Structures are given as structure tokens and as C-alpha cells.
Amino acid sequence: MIRINLLRSREEEQTIKVSKRILALAGCLVGMAVLMGGAFYYMSNEIGKVKDQNNAYREEINRLQVLTRDVNKYKAEKEDLQRRLNIIYALQRAKTGPVRVLDELSMAIPGKLWLTSLKEKDGKMELKGLAFDNPTIAQFMTNLEKTGVIRNVELVVAQQWERKEIKLKEFTLTCQVNYAITQAGPAS
């Protein structure tokens, strides 16, 4: 009788087991390769996006630096123009200020009072003069305060002065002169 052995031999079974393991290992390696390739592709795309975004930021920074230079240039020009305007206003005050102060001073002088000396330096003025009596000097001081241009009027000295039977009061006043209100300046 013919006998057919359908059972595999041990060697064949081991060969099949080894080939299944090799196949599983190969499948794992292929799977790992696919996953790593996918991760590499994804990371490459992300790196490309970050590089593009970085380039866009650099271009924006360059554009803003140009604008900043322009703004700084305009600020410097504005400051230069403001400085020039301040010089012009100072010259105008220096030109018209003393005239207004002298005008106010002449209007403040009451009768029976004469000025003999006037000195001004850095906004401080010293006035010397003669008057018939102390009330006239007091009236002169009050008139000076009312001008608004002259402030802080103080009597330094008031003494009797006599010449050829004429008795007068010799006086010295000090005060502050404010040229800034003699003419409107810049609104800085």
C-alpha cells in the first residue's frame, strides 16, 4: 500500500517558523522605514515652513528698520526746526522785550519822580532816582508791580538828598523783568 505522509517534517516546520519570523521582521523593518520616511517628510515640511516664516520676519524687520531710520531722521529734523524756531522767538523777544519794558516803565513813573539810573542784567533791574517824598516812591513801586512785566519790586535804599535848599528823596529799587510775557513765544 502506498503511504502518503501529509505531516511535515520537523525541518520543514522549523524552516516555516524561521521564514515567518523573517517575514515578520522584514514587515517590521518596512513599517519602521515607512514611519521614519513619513516623519522625515513631515519634519522637512515643518522646517521649510519655519525657514519661510523666518525669511518673512527678516524681510519685515528690514522694512521696519528702514521706516525707523526715516522716523528718526524726521524727529531730528523736527528738533532742529524747533530749535531754530526757539532762537527766532528769543530774538524777537530780545528785540521787542526791552522796548515794552521801557514803555511800561515810563508809564509807571508818577509826577514828582525822576529816574537817574537804570541797569538790567539777566532779567534783574536796578533803578535809581529822585522823588519829592516817600509816598511818591511807594506809588512808583505799586505802578511797577501792576505792569505785569516787572515783578518783585523791592526798595533797597531811600535817603534824604539836599542840594541848594531843595530836599528830595534819593532811592534805589531792584526788581525782576520778565521778557517772556512781552511777546508770545512758541507753544513747546
KAUR-V870860 format. One record per helix or strand of 2 or more residues. SS is the DSSP state (hx for helix, st for strand). FROM is the first residue (numbers start at 1). LEN is the number of residues. If there is no record, write none. Layout:
# KAUR-V870860
ss->SS from->FROM len->LEN
ss->SS from->FROM len->LEN
This chain:
# KAUR-V870860
ss->hx from->10 len->99
ss->st from->113 len->9
ss->st from->124 len->8
ss->hx from->134 len->13
ss->st from->150 len->14
ss->st from->166 len->12
ss->hx from->179 len->4
